[in-house]
Structures are given as C-alpha cells and as structure tokens.
Amino acid sequence: MPANDGEYKQYEDKTLIGMHTDGDEHAFEELVFRYERMIVATAYRLCGDREEGEDLAQETFVKAWRGISGYRGQASFGTWLAAILTNTWRDRLRKGQVPKESLDATIEGEEGAIPKQYSDGAPGPESIAEEKEQADHLGGMIQTLKQEYKEALILRDIQGFSYEEVADILGVNLGTVKSRINRARAQLREKILAYQELNPGFFRLNQVRTDGNKAGDRIGGDTDEG
C-alpha cells in the first residue's frame, strides 16, 4: 500500500494515473490495491488454477505499469486492466501455457481421491461449506465451456461487467457478446441439469454462489439482454 494511503484514496483513477506518469511511485500502488481483487478473481476463473491465476494477475499489472501511457480513458481503468488480462491469457493459451489442474480437480489424500477445495480464508458454518462445494462444481463446469463463451460468461455473470464493457474487453461487438453469453448460459444450464439427474438436490440454482454473486439468478438471464 502507498505510504500515505489515506491521502491517495481520495483521488480518482485518472488523477492517480496522471500522478504516476509524473513520477509518483505510490499512485500506481493505489491503483493496484483498488483492482487487485477483481483482477485476481477474474484470472482465477479464466484459467481455473489458483497459482496460475495469481501469476497471470501479476503479469497483467506489470504490463499495465509498462503501458499505462497508452491508456486514453475511453474505457474505465478496470475495463482496460481486464482487457490486458484477457489478452495475456489468450497469449498463454496460444503458446500452450495452460494450467494442469481445473477448479474441480481431485487430490490424493490418506483416504483416497478427494475434491480439491480453495479456501476463502474465513471459516464458516456448514451451509457456507455446502455453497462453496456447489460453487466449486459450478466453476469446474464453466471451465469446460468453449473459450469465448467462458470469457464472456465470467466477465458478465461472475465479475459483473456490463455488456458494453465486456464488448470493449473482448474486442467484439455488442451483439456477439450477448450471443456468446446466451449460449454459455444455455450450455451451463444443460450441464447443471445433467448433474442434478445423477445427484438429486445437489444444485439449487438460487443458492449457488460464485465470487459473491447468485449464479443461478444470472444464468437465468438479464432483463436488459434484448
């Protein structure tokens, strides 16, 4: 964090960017602090691996630091960062630099193979643990979607970007974004229903949560889709 974090919190992103280009090293630290959680969460969801996601997020901020002079303010700084992240992930995919484990990978324990769980750092009651298990399974299903569908779904339904912002991040038109999200939701519903047939009562869409959002609500579609 910046040495005088109280002072830096009062500034808007564009002001901090100007301060950074003028040589204030703490200004960029404040920007990282503001967007680190979002970028790390998005990276994790894209690649499906915690360590890979953290490394991807770090590379994103390094690229942003080096190329911040190219930021023109046409989109929000968070949208600009997400675009860098998505392009960096695509570069890794093209180069074959992909994670070896998925969100629902298993690990070998003393009592055999068990689902791999990722802790959020705060223990909770049994109901929260059940929701976490549902979220992990849902995350694994999202990983099986076609890459362009997965990107759009994660950015819109999990990270909460608007359709217009998703279009800016992915570099495609609005119609394409809506089409990809609709197809991703339809495929995800099919996967959930198929899983429910084998595991009755496990998935209750209005209870499944991923990154703080009720995934079931989003999967059902938005009122502004058009």
N, C-alpha and C positions, 0 to 999 in steps of 0.2 A: 504493500500500500504506500501511497505518497506520504512523505514525512508530515505534511500538514493536511491530512485527509479532509478535515472539516472545511478548509478553505477551498479545496478542489471540488467538493461535492456540489457547490453552488453553481458551477459552470455548466453550460450546455455542451453537448458533444462538439459542435462546430467551434466553440470557443477553445475547448481543450485541444482540438486539432491544430488551431492556429498557434496556441501556446507551444505545442510540441514542435511545430515547424520553425518556431522562433528560438528553439533550443532548450525548452523546459522539459527535462527528462521525466519529471513526475507527472506531467499531464497525460502521457501515454499510459502510465501505470494506472491512473484513474480510469481510463477507457477500458483497459484490460479487466480491471475489477468489476466494472459495470456489466461487461458482456461475457465474462469467462464462463459463468454457469451455463448460459444459453448455448455457447459455442461447444463446450464440452459435452453437454447433453445431446446436442444435435449430432456431433461427431460420433458419439457412442451409439446412437440409434442408427446412423448410416452404416457403420462398419460392424456393429454387433459385438464388439470386444472392448472391454474397459481400458486396457493398456494401450491398444491401438488408437482408441478414441482420444485419450489424453495426448498421445504423441501427435495425432492429427490436429488437435486443437492448438498445440504449441506451434506447430508449423504454420498454422493459419495466422496466428498473431505475429510471428516473425515476418511473414510475407506482408502483412498489413503494415507493420512498422517500416519495412523497406519501401513499400509502395504507397504510403499514405499521401504523398504529394499528388498522386493520380486520382485521389478522391475528390469529386466535384460537387458533392452534396445533392445530386439528383435523386438519390435514394437515401434512406436513413442509414446511419453508420452501422447499425445492427444488420440491416439488409445487405450492405456492402460486405461486411465480415462473413455473413452466411454464404454469399456468392463465392468468396475466396475459399471458404471451407469446402463447398460442394465441388468446385473445380479442382481443388487439391486432392479430394477423394477420388474424383474421376481419373486424375493422372495416375494415382496409385493403382487403380483398377486396370488401367491400360498397361501399366508396367508389371502387372501380376503381383503387386504388393498388397495382398489381401490377408485378413486375419485367418487363423487356422481354426478358431472356435466361434460358435454362434452364441446368441443370447441364451438359448436353452440347451447349451452343451452340457454333457454329463462329466463328472469326475469320479475317479475310483477312490472309494473310502474303505474302511475296515469291514463294512457290511455290504460291500458291492458298489455298483454304479448308482450315483445319486444326482439329481438335477443340480446344475451349477447356479448358485444364488449370488446376487450382488446386493450387499447391504447399503442402505442409505445413511448409515452412521447413527441411526437413532432406533433403539429397540422399541417395539410397540406391542399391543395386545394381539391375541390370536386372530382377530378379524383383520387387522392390518397385515398380518403374515399371509392370510389367505388371499387378500387382494394383491399382495406382492407376488405370490405364486401365479395368480391369474395374469398379472402384468408381464411376468417373465415368459409365460407361454404365448401371450399375445405378441410380445416382442420377437419371439422366435418365428412366429407366423409371418410377421411383417418382413423379416429377413428373407423369406422365400419368394417375395413378390419380385416382379420384373424391376430392374434397377430404376427406370424412370418413374414407375408407379410408386416405388418405395420412397424415392426422394420427395415427390410431391406430397405424398400422404404424411410423411414425417414433418415436413415443413409446415403444412397447413393444419393437420389434425392434432399433432403432438406438440409442436413448438408454437403454434398459434399465429403464424404469419398470415396476412390477408392473401387473397387470391392474386391481387396485383403485385404484392411483394414476392410471392412465390414465382410469378412470371419473371420478375426482374432478376431474382436469384438464379433461376434455371436458364434464363435467356431464351424463353419461348413466349408465344402469345398467350393471352388470357384463355382463349377457347381450348388450347392444348392443355393448359393447366387443369381446367375444370374436367376435361375428358379423362385425363390421367387419374385425377383424384376419384372420380366416379367409378372408374374401372378398378382402382385399387380397393376402394371400399367394398365393391361387389365381390371381388375375389376374397377379400378378408372375411366377409360375412359367410361365404361358402366354406372357408376353412374352419371358422368357428362352429358352424352348424354341423360339419362333419365330425369335429372333435366332440361336440355335445352328444352326438349319437353314440359314441363309444364311451363317453364319460358324462352320463346324465347329471345335470345340475351343477357341473363344474363351472361353466361360463354363464354368468348372468350379465349381459352386456351393460346394463345400467349400473353395475357395480365395478366393472373392470376399469382400472385407472392406470394411466401411463404418464409419468412426468407431471402429475398433478391434475391432469385433465380426465374427464369421464369419457373414455374412448368410445363407449357404446353410443353416447349422445352424438359424437362426431361421426361415427361410422354410419349412423342413420341418415346423415346428410344435413346440409345447412339450408336455411331459408333463403339465402342470397345466391344460391348456385345459378339459377337461371338457365 
